[in-house]
Amino acid sequence: MRPASVGARAPLRLGLAGGGSDVDPYCSLYGGQVLSATINRYAYAFIDTLPTGQLQFHAADRGVQWAGSADSLDDVPSELLLHKAVYLRVLRDFPRVVELSMRLTTIADAPAGSGLGTSSTLVVAMIQAMQEYLHLPLGEYEIAGLAYEIERIDCNLSGGKQDHYAAAFGGFNLMEFLTDGRVIVNPLRLHESTICELESSLILYFTGVSRESAHIIEEQKRHVERRETSALEATHAVKAQAATMKEALLRGSLRDLADSLHASWLAKRQMATQISNASIDEVYEAARKSGAHAGKISGAGGGGFMMFMVDPMRRVDVLNTLSGFGGQLYPCSFQQGGAKAWRPQ
């Protein structure tokens, strides 16, 4: 018996180090390693049962919706490609699901192109909702793997693997992406005092520019395919910083963490020409002069969110400096849990 409605959410993430090493062909050739942490911003998915034969997709935060039937899916607008893909994949992979008359609604706490893994997290939230609605036998690894296949293979959208696993598992994780395709998620058990100190040092700044990550990722892929030395060495360095940063977190050494974050950003800039630009460089240097120890773009780069680690005693100085650049400052704390679903009472 299906419930009348279900809800689900999955947390967005901050990529701390190693981003880009989870993208093929680098990942398949050399293996990837990413350190990430989920935050208290989410992607939500809601399913409501409709009369037989009716189907609706709705991206509420984007103001896009579609209504039709399973026979008219060719009319679904491109903005709802992920909704359609999740629907079709569930029907394909679970043959006992022979009919789905439903409304699938999504909402995200961050815009697309923000660098917080929004689209991947939306897919995880939709699958989590489907899992609850249909009683599907899916754990965290299965949900993350299915979300990756839907977004990267079914929809042919460029990107890596880290976002799906971060959203499914939640918390601080060192994720290993092996050359044979296997993924190992290693949760980090941090002292509460380390998390509190890190939160007091963290500033999340939205540049106001939502970027299209596909162009940057495609450039990174070309560099690897052509074995371009500088880009390969930069990606190796970014991957290595994931382990360095993990050790700093486990020791509770935030100064070492900041040093690693800065080194990671310098290496990341060498992976593709569009990762940084004059505007981003200006914001970064101004924040550093005001009291930020380090920072980086979250995600592929080119815009979206920037994160900074600051001296807590100079936090106000950095906030005032960033306010002058016209972007938005977001409060942020860390979220330990992964994707969850519920049934409204």
PyMOL commands that set and color helices and strands:
alter all, ss='L'
color gray80, all
select helices_A, chain A and resi 26-30+60-62+70-75+78-93+118-134+140-154+162-169+192-201+213-225+229-251+254-268+278-290+312-323
alter helices_A, ss='H'
color red, helices_A
select strands_A, chain A and resi 5-17+32-49+55-59+64-68+102-108+172-177+183-187+202-206+292-297+305-310+328-330+340-342
alter strands_A, ss='S'
color yellow, strands_A
deselect
rebuild
show_as cartoon
